[in-house]
Amino acid sequence: MQRALREAIHQKMLSPDDALPPERDMAEDFSVSRITVRKALEGLVSEGLLTRRQGAGTFVAARVEKSFSKLSSFTEDMISRGRAPSSEWISKSEGSVTPEESLTLGLSPGTPVYRFARIRYADGAAMAVEYTTIAAFALPSADAVQNSLYAAMAATGHRPSRALQRLRGVLVTREHAALLGVKPKDAGLLVERRGFLRDGRAVEVSHSYYRGDAYDFVAELNDQS
């Protein structure tokens, strides 16, 4: 059943945002138990092909579009699209800036920083693995960050006001594949971001590895001639 639904989605027989029938009806249509239906749906949710909406049911997932024209957090992006964002923390730590971070953030050797690693989810489906380093002056502690990193930074008056981003295609590593529920060497997207305060100081550097099958990045271009 899971394979049949997957093929129906890949072959566009089911379109993004289409609602699936109730589990009881699907069990009858496929002549299987509701437990089998439930396991199949859970498997497709974990693959990012389906999403569950509380009180509404199960739907075919739509690819997420991330605009490069606006500086926003993952949490804000998901909420604006009617998706439920969540995170699973891999680690939170405090340390000293590395030589590479020192150059990127413009910090002196030995300057304290906070590092965060987490898996980002939309409607329960893993979307990205994110690694972020923040200059320590922007946060009171690593534990000050609960759900939204930018919300915690805004509370101290140190939310980035602009950022430079670089996007490139990558192959998903074995480590990231296990975290994202995809296969090693599947197509992925790496977004490198450097965030700046209004006074020009760099405050954030992040590397986010996105599933290539669930995320699109778009940019609005204007003719300046």
RAGI-V229518 format. One record per pair of residues at least 4 apart in sequence whose ideal C-beta (glycine too) atoms are under 8 Angstrom apart, sorted by the first residue. I is the first residue (numbers start at 1). J is the second residue. Records with the same first field share a line. If there is no record, write none. Layout:
BEGIN
I=J ; J
END
This chain:
BEGIN
1=5 ; 26 ; 30 ; 32 ; 36 ; 37 ; 40
2=6 ; 39 ; 40 ; 43 ; 44
3=7
4=8 ; 30
5=9 ; 14 ; 40 ; 41 ; 44 ; 49 ; 50
6=10 ; 44 ; 47 ; 49
7=11 ; 13
8=13 ; 14
9=13 ; 14 ; 44 ; 49 ; 60
14=18 ; 20 ; 60
15=60
16=60 ; 61 ; 62 ; 63
17=59 ; 60 ; 62
18=59 ; 60
19=56 ; 57 ; 58 ; 59
20=26 ; 41 ; 50 ; 57 ; 58 ; 59 ; 60
21=25 ; 26 ; 29
22=26 ; 57
23=27 ; 34 ; 37 ; 38 ; 41
24=28 ; 34
25=29
26=30 ; 37
27=31 ; 32 ; 33 ; 34 ; 36 ; 37
30=36 ; 37
32=36 ; 37
33=37
34=38
35=39
36=40
37=41
38=42
39=43
40=44
41=45 ; 50 ; 58
42=46
43=47
44=49 ; 50
45=49 ; 50 ; 51 ; 52 ; 58 ; 123 ; 124 ; 125
46=124 ; 125 ; 126 ; 181
47=125 ; 181 ; 182
48=61 ; 125 ; 126 ; 127 ; 181 ; 211 ; 213 ; 214
49=60 ; 61
50=58 ; 59 ; 60 ; 61 ; 125
51=58 ; 59 ; 60 ; 61 ; 83 ; 122 ; 123 ; 124 ; 125
52=57 ; 58 ; 59 ; 123 ; 124
53=57 ; 58 ; 59 ; 84 ; 123
54=84
61=123 ; 125 ; 214
63=214 ; 215 ; 216
64=77 ; 78 ; 81 ; 83 ; 122 ; 127 ; 214 ; 215 ; 216
65=81 ; 216 ; 217 ; 218
66=77 ; 215 ; 216 ; 217 ; 218
67=72 ; 217 ; 218 ; 219 ; 220
68=165 ; 167 ; 217 ; 218 ; 219
69=219 ; 220
71=160 ; 161 ; 162 ; 163 ; 195
72=76 ; 77 ; 80
73=77 ; 148 ; 149 ; 150 ; 151
74=78 ; 85 ; 120 ; 127 ; 128 ; 130
75=79 ; 85 ; 147 ; 148 ; 150 ; 151
76=80 ; 148 ; 150
77=81 ; 85
78=83 ; 84 ; 85 ; 122
79=83 ; 85
83=122 ; 123
84=122 ; 123 ; 124
85=120 ; 121 ; 122 ; 147
86=120 ; 121 ; 124 ; 147
87=118 ; 119 ; 120 ; 121 ; 147
88=118 ; 119 ; 121
89=116 ; 117 ; 118
90=117 ; 118 ; 119 ; 129 ; 179
91=115 ; 116 ; 117
92=114 ; 115 ; 116 ; 142 ; 143 ; 145
93=114 ; 115 ; 142
94=112 ; 113 ; 114 ; 115 ; 136 ; 141 ; 142
95=112 ; 113 ; 115
96=109 ; 110 ; 111 ; 112 ; 113
97=101 ; 102 ; 105 ; 107 ; 108 ; 109 ; 110 ; 111 ; 112 ; 113 ; 133
98=102
99=103 ; 109
100=104
101=105 ; 107 ; 113 ; 133 ; 205
102=106 ; 107 ; 108 ; 109 ; 111
104=194 ; 202 ; 205
105=113 ; 133 ; 135 ; 194 ; 202 ; 203 ; 205
106=201 ; 202
107=111 ; 113 ; 135
111=135 ; 136
112=136
113=133 ; 134 ; 135 ; 136
114=133 ; 134 ; 136 ; 139 ; 141 ; 142 ; 145
115=131 ; 132 ; 133 ; 134 ; 142
116=130 ; 131 ; 132 ; 133 ; 134 ; 142 ; 145 ; 149
117=129 ; 130 ; 131 ; 132
118=129 ; 130
119=126 ; 128 ; 129 ; 130 ; 179 ; 180
120=126 ; 127 ; 128 ; 129 ; 130 ; 208
121=125 ; 126 ; 127
122=127
125=181 ; 214
126=179 ; 180 ; 181 ; 211
127=180 ; 210 ; 211 ; 214 ; 215
128=180 ; 208 ; 209 ; 210 ; 211 ; 215
129=176 ; 179 ; 180 ; 208 ; 209
130=206 ; 207 ; 208 ; 209
131=206 ; 207 ; 208
132=149 ; 204 ; 205 ; 206 ; 207
133=204 ; 205 ; 206
134=138 ; 139 ; 149 ; 153 ; 203 ; 204
135=201 ; 202 ; 203 ; 204
137=158
138=153 ; 156 ; 158 ; 203 ; 204
139=144 ; 145 ; 152 ; 153 ; 156 ; 158
140=144 ; 156
144=152 ; 155
145=149 ; 152
146=152
147=151
148=152
149=153
150=154 ; 159 ; 160
151=155
152=156
153=158 ; 159 ; 160 ; 203 ; 204
154=158 ; 159
158=197 ; 203
160=195 ; 196 ; 197 ; 203 ; 204
161=196 ; 197 ; 198
162=195 ; 196
163=193 ; 194 ; 195 ; 196 ; 204
164=193 ; 194 ; 196
165=191 ; 192 ; 193 ; 194
166=191 ; 192
167=189 ; 190 ; 191 ; 192 ; 217
168=189 ; 190
169=187 ; 188 ; 189 ; 190 ; 212
170=188 ; 189 ; 190 ; 209
171=184 ; 185 ; 186 ; 187 ; 188
172=176 ; 177 ; 180 ; 182 ; 183 ; 184 ; 185 ; 186 ; 187 ; 188 ; 209 ; 211 ; 212
173=177 ; 184
174=178 ; 184
175=179
176=180 ; 188 ; 209
177=181 ; 182 ; 183 ; 184 ; 185 ; 186
180=209 ; 211
182=186 ; 188 ; 211 ; 213
186=211 ; 212 ; 213
187=212 ; 213
188=209 ; 210 ; 211 ; 212
189=209 ; 210 ; 211 ; 212 ; 215 ; 217
190=207 ; 208 ; 209 ; 210
191=206 ; 207 ; 208 ; 210 ; 217
192=205 ; 206 ; 207
193=204 ; 205 ; 206 ; 208
194=202 ; 204 ; 205
195=202 ; 203 ; 204 ; 205 ; 206
196=200 ; 201 ; 202 ; 203
197=201 ; 203
210=214 ; 215
211=215
END
